[in-house]
């Protein structure tokens, strides 16, 4: 991760501190190096409540389930969400074409986009993507302008 990318994550994440969302604010983080590590540091330094969910080692150790181990961890993150919650992600590559809220896990590295797509499918959850590289947002995450005429 570059220094500007790290700074972007840091500055964006500060918007989601408990003083803005209340003392019951809980950050649910993955265990990947990079953004998850940065957010864990930020949470610890600022007294944010957080839960770190790890990839299950037994799934990662088996070559038949290795790719799905990450999706399983991400789905556990999504399972913590309920109406009124916010899901925030910092993607570092384009969203795979086959990654949608109806089918978030492609098995080919949907990663953060898969987590955001699965979160979008949870009723009442707001989803925000802050790409750390210049990539377009998928159509399912773009706001649509309504026309009166």
C-alpha positions as CSV (number, residue, x, y, z in Angstrom):
1,X,0.0,0.0,0.0
2,X,1.3,3.4,-0.9
3,X,1.5,6.3,1.6
4,X,-1.2,8.3,-0.2
5,X,-3.5,5.2,-0.2
6,X,-2.8,4.6,3.5
7,X,-3.6,8.3,4.2
8,X,-6.9,8.1,2.2
9,X,-8.0,5.1,4.3
10,X,-7.0,6.8,7.5
11,X,-8.8,10.1,6.7
12,X,-11.9,8.3,5.4
13,X,-12.2,6.0,8.4
14,X,-12.1,8.8,10.8
15,X,-15.6,9.8,9.6
16,X,-16.8,6.5,11.2
17,X,-15.5,7.2,14.7
18,X,-17.9,6.6,17.7
19,X,-18.2,10.3,18.3
20,X,-20.1,10.4,15.0
21,X,-22.1,7.2,15.5
22,X,-22.4,6.7,19.2
23,X,-20.6,4.6,21.8
24,X,-22.2,1.4,20.5
25,X,-20.4,1.8,17.2
26,X,-18.7,-1.5,16.3
27,X,-16.2,-1.9,13.5
28,X,-16.1,-5.4,12.0
29,X,-12.8,-6.0,10.3
30,X,-11.2,-8.8,8.3
31,X,-7.7,-10.1,8.8
32,X,-6.0,-9.2,5.6
33,X,-2.8,-7.2,5.5
34,X,-3.2,-3.6,4.3
35,X,-6.6,-1.9,5.0
36,X,-7.7,-4.3,7.7
37,X,-4.4,-3.8,9.5
38,X,-4.6,0.0,9.2
39,X,-8.2,0.1,10.4
40,X,-7.3,-2.2,13.4
41,X,-4.5,0.2,14.4
42,X,-6.8,3.2,14.0
43,X,-9.5,1.5,16.1
44,X,-7.1,0.7,18.9
45,X,-5.6,4.2,19.0
46,X,-9.0,5.8,19.1
47,X,-10.9,3.6,21.5
48,X,-13.2,2.2,18.8
49,X,-14.9,-1.1,19.6
50,X,-14.0,-3.6,16.9
51,X,-14.3,-7.2,16.1
52,X,-11.6,-8.9,13.9
53,X,-12.8,-11.9,12.0
54,X,-10.1,-14.3,10.7
55,X,-10.1,-16.7,7.9
56,X,-10.6,-20.2,9.3
57,X,-7.3,-22.0,9.2
58,X,-8.9,-25.4,8.5
59,X,-10.5,-24.0,5.3
60,X,-7.3,-22.2,4.2
61,X,-5.2,-25.3,4.8
62,X,-7.2,-27.4,2.4
63,X,-6.4,-26.6,-1.3
64,X,-10.1,-27.5,-2.2
65,X,-11.5,-24.7,0.0
66,X,-8.7,-22.2,0.1
67,X,-10.3,-19.6,-2.2
68,X,-13.6,-20.0,-0.5
69,X,-12.1,-19.5,3.0
70,X,-11.9,-15.8,2.3
71,X,-15.5,-15.6,1.1
72,X,-16.6,-17.5,4.2
73,X,-14.8,-15.0,6.4
74,X,-16.3,-12.1,4.5
75,X,-19.8,-13.6,4.7
76,X,-19.4,-13.9,8.5
77,X,-18.6,-10.1,8.5
78,X,-21.8,-9.5,6.5
79,X,-23.8,-11.7,8.9
80,X,-23.1,-9.2,11.7
81,X,-25.0,-6.5,9.8
82,X,-28.6,-5.5,10.4
83,X,-30.9,-2.7,9.2
84,X,-29.5,0.7,10.0
85,X,-25.9,-0.5,9.8
86,X,-23.3,0.9,7.4
87,X,-20.8,-1.2,5.4
88,X,-17.6,0.5,4.2
89,X,-15.0,-0.9,1.9
90,X,-11.7,0.2,0.4
91,X,-11.4,-1.8,-2.9
92,X,-8.0,-1.9,-4.6
93,X,-9.0,-3.3,-7.9
94,X,-12.0,-3.3,-10.3
95,X,-15.1,-5.2,-9.3
96,X,-15.5,-8.5,-11.2
97,X,-18.3,-8.4,-13.7
98,X,-20.0,-11.4,-12.1
99,X,-20.0,-9.9,-8.6
100,X,-23.5,-8.6,-7.7
101,X,-25.6,-8.4,-4.6
102,X,-27.5,-11.5,-5.8
103,X,-24.2,-13.4,-6.4
104,X,-21.4,-11.8,-4.5
105,X,-18.8,-14.6,-4.4
106,X,-17.2,-15.4,-7.7
107,X,-14.3,-17.6,-6.4
108,X,-12.0,-15.5,-8.5
109,X,-11.0,-12.8,-6.1
110,X,-14.1,-10.7,-5.6
111,X,-12.7,-9.8,-2.1
112,X,-13.8,-6.4,-0.9
113,X,-16.3,-6.1,-3.7
114,X,-17.9,-9.4,-2.7
115,X,-18.3,-8.2,0.9
116,X,-19.8,-4.9,-0.3
117,X,-22.2,-6.7,-2.7
118,X,-23.3,-9.1,0.0
119,X,-23.8,-6.2,2.4
120,X,-25.9,-4.4,-0.3
121,X,-28.3,-7.4,-0.2
122,X,-29.0,-6.9,3.5
123,X,-32.2,-4.9,3.9
124,X,-31.6,-1.5,5.4
125,X,-27.8,-1.5,5.2
126,X,-26.1,1.5,3.6
127,X,-23.0,0.6,1.5
128,X,-20.1,2.9,0.7
129,X,-17.0,2.1,-1.4
130,X,-13.9,4.3,-1.2
131,X,-11.6,2.8,-3.9
132,X,-7.9,3.4,-3.1
133,X,-7.1,3.2,-6.8
134,X,-8.9,4.8,-9.7
135,X,-11.6,2.2,-10.6
136,X,-15.3,2.7,-11.6
137,X,-18.1,1.8,-9.2
138,X,-20.2,-1.2,-10.3
139,X,-23.7,-0.3,-11.5
140,X,-25.3,-1.9,-8.3
141,X,-23.5,0.7,-6.2
142,X,-24.1,3.8,-8.3
143,X,-26.8,6.2,-7.4
144,X,-29.4,6.6,-10.1
145,X,-30.7,10.1,-10.9
146,X,-34.4,10.1,-11.3
147,X,-36.1,12.1,-14.0
148,X,-39.4,13.9,-13.5
149,X,-40.0,14.1,-17.3
